[in-house]
């Protein structure tokens, strides 16, 4: 590079640097101004830097006054035109920013938003994230509304279920107190049954509240699925025999699952009792356990007559009893058993589902298979 070229570079750099410093100071002062001013300032600084470099170099070249005037005029006109185009382009950026602000406001108001497809990449990326946030927020709001509805229905159902035994207990207590009970021992037995029923409902409510609050303390340990199923069948056999329901199970002796003993017993027990209660006399309830790929599969098949496929998801909701009237039978609880099953299964990182099978329903629980050390 020759000496003259070095001189030209230094002069142009000095003038452009001076313009850049001035532009940076102005940008700092207007940093809170609308984005169109910042975009316009960027274009103006770029153009002014070029113009300043050209004019400074032209003056150093000792051009004639006429030639220098032409250079200055050309640079000025070009700078003004370029700045106008820059401001025009900045308007599009401003519109994109306003759309982005509108999307943010819509998300805050709980409305659904969609990302526009014609904005710059950076703004579009923010818009896409806002759209995803809007979707997640709407899903969360829907779940919250569903939970709130479930809570209200639960209060109504439990209030209804508690009112009946409480009224019976009050009537029997008054009869005993007035001495008009013809068979006091029978009254005492009935009062004990009603008290046990209400105690079971309270226990279910407490268990469900722990599940929803994430306060379960599970002690995971290797368990024989056959032993757990045998204990649950033994516990439900008296009820099944009273109802005339045949209850049986088939589980291989080597099927092991890693789970909390009390929680797994509650899962199997609730499913078995639910099947027995919904199976008519002379019906069959079958409990089976097997390994299926990487999972342990437990199935409970009853003879309830099947259900509408639209109810397959509702069956695990709080208070579901299999009919629209929600009227409890003489030995049903508050409709919490299957909701507790789903909560406990999910706490074990498993899944539970129901489908129609033959003349009844089949509940299938899948739990992770224990890894071999």
C-alpha positions, 0 to 999 in steps of 0.5 A: 500500500502506498503512502497516499493510500495509507493517508486516505485510509486514515482520513476516512477512518477518522471522519467515519469514527467521529460520526460513529462516536456521535451516533453512539452518544445519540443512540444512548440518549434515545435508547428508550425511544420507539424502535423506529428511531433507533433503526433510523439512527443506525441507517443514518450513522452508516450513511453519514459515516460514508459521507463524512469519509468521502468528504474528508478525503475529497478535501484532503485531495485539494479538489477545486471548489466546484468539484468539492461542491459536486462531491458534497451535493452527491453525498448529501442527496444520497444520504437523504435518500438512503435515510428516507428508505431506512426510515421506511424500512424501520416502519415495517420493523415497528409494525412487527414490534407492535404485533409482538406487543399485542401478542404479549398483551393477549397472552397476559389476558389468557387469549390464544395467539398465533405467530405471524409468518412474515416478520423478521427471524428474531421477532418471529422466534419471540412470537413463536415462543409467545404462541407456545406460552399461550398454548401452555397457559390455556392448557393450564387454565383448562386444567385449573377449571377442570380441577375447580369443577372437580373440587366443587363436585367432590364437596357436593358428592361428599356432603351428600354421602355424609348427610345420609349416614349422619341422618341415620346415626342421629335417628338411631342415637335418638331412638336409643336415647328415648328408649324406643329402640326395639333391638338396641344391639342391632342399632349398635351394629348398624351405627358401627357400620355407618361409622366405619363407612364414614371413616373410610370416606375420610381416609380416601379424602386424606389420601387423595389430598396427599396425592394432589399435593404431591406429599406422598412418601413412597418407600420403593422396594422389590415386591412379589406381585403375586403376594400383593394380589393374593392379599387383595383377593383374600380381603375382597373374598367375603364381599364377593361371596356375599354378592355371589361373585366369583373372584380369582387371580393368575399371577406368575410367582416370579413377577416382581415389581419395584413399588411402595408396598402400601400404595401397591396394595391400595391400587390392587385393592381398589381395583378389585373392590371396584370390579366386585361392586360392579359385577352382578351375581354369578359374574366373574372377576379375574386379576392377572399379572404378567411381564409385558416387554419393559413393563409389569402389567396388572389387569382386573377384568369384571362383568359390569356389562361394559361402558360407553367409550366416552367414559373411559377417561371420566372413570378416573375422575373424582366422584365418578360412579358409573352413572349420571345420577351419582347416587351411591349404593349401600356400600359405595364410597364417595367415588374416590377409589379409581381417582386414588388408583390413578394418582398412585400409579402415576406416582410410580411413573406408571399408567392405568387405562380401561377398555371394554372386554367381553361382557365387562371392563378390563382395567390395565395398570402398567408399571416400570419393570425393575432393572437388574443390577 
